[in-house]
Amino acid sequence: MNDAPPLKKKRGPPKGVRYGGGSRKGIPNKVGREDRLIARKYGPDALLALAVQAGLTKPLKRLPDIKLAQAESVQQGAARELLDRAYGKPSQPMEHTVDETFEAILDRLGR
């Protein structure tokens, strides 16, 4: 007499088999495209607003409600957003311990 609990069946398709769900490769996302077209209309004003909040430019007449941010953290966030848009987000640094030598890191990565 076997007192072991019955094995649970795995959910979903077998490994390597894809059933339904999701979009096929190569099909453009039409909703995203429309959203981007609408958002592009506001892009220049949004960038100017970030520059004003960061303290990089003077307040503008065409954006009267946007002023220099009082909190330094908001100014830094606005400047970071401008840099991210201009140069892309920074890559994540590699994690390593302080006492690890450069050669040890290369060996670990499979030089």
N, C-alpha and C positions, 0 to 999 in steps of 0.2 A: 504494500500500500504506500503510495507516494503522497507525502504530506506537503510537497513543494507547491507554492502558489503557481497558478497558470501563467505562462509567459504573455506579456502584453504585446499586442500587435503594434508595429510602428505605423505612425500616421503618415499620410502623404505618399507620393510616388516613390518607386525604388530609386536608389542613387543613380544619377546620370540620366534619368528619364524626366522629361518636362511635360506636365499636363496643364493646358489652359493657363489662365492668369497672366497678367502683364501684357505689354504690347510687344509686337514683333520688332526685331532689329530693323533699323532703317526707316521706320515710320516716324515722321516728325510730330512733335507735340504741338498741335494747332492752338490750344488754349494758351500755352506758354508763349507762343509767338505773338498772339494778340496782346497779351499782358505786357510783353516787352515793348511793343510798338506804342502802347498807351503810356508806359512809364518813361520812355525816351523823351516824350514831350516835356516832362518835368525834370529831366536829368540836369540840365544846366542850372536851373534855379536851385535844385537840391544841393549841388556842389557848391554854389555860391553861399547858400545858407550854412553849410558846414564850415566854409572858410571864414565866414563872419563869426560863427560861434567859437571857432578856434582862435580868433583874434588875428587872423592873417590878413584880413581886409577890413576896411571901414564899413559900417552899416550902409546899405544901399537904399535909394529912394523907392526902387521897384519892389523891394522886400522890406517894408517898414516894420513888420512885427519881429523880424529876426535881429537879435542883438548879441553882443559878446556874452558868452556864458559866464555867470558869476563863479560857479564851481570849477576849480582847476581840473577835476576829474572829467567833467563834461568837455572842457576845452581839449584835454588830451584825447578823449574818445573821438571828438570831431576830427582832430588832426590825424588820428590813426585810421579813421574811415577814409579820409582823403588819400592817405598813403596807400592803403589797401586797394583803392580803385585805380590809382595811378600806376602802381608797381606790382600789384598782386599781393596776396597774403604771404607772409614769410613761411618758409618750410619749418617743420618741426625739427629741433635739434636732436642729435643722437644722444641716447642715454648711456653714460658710462661712469664708472667710479673715478674719484680723483686720483687714486693710487695706481690706476691701470695705465700702462704705457701705450704709446701709439702703436708699437709693434704688436702688443697683445690684442688690441682692438682689431688690427688687420688680420691677425691669425684667427680670431673668433669669427670674423666675417668671411673667412675662406679666401684670403689673399689670393 
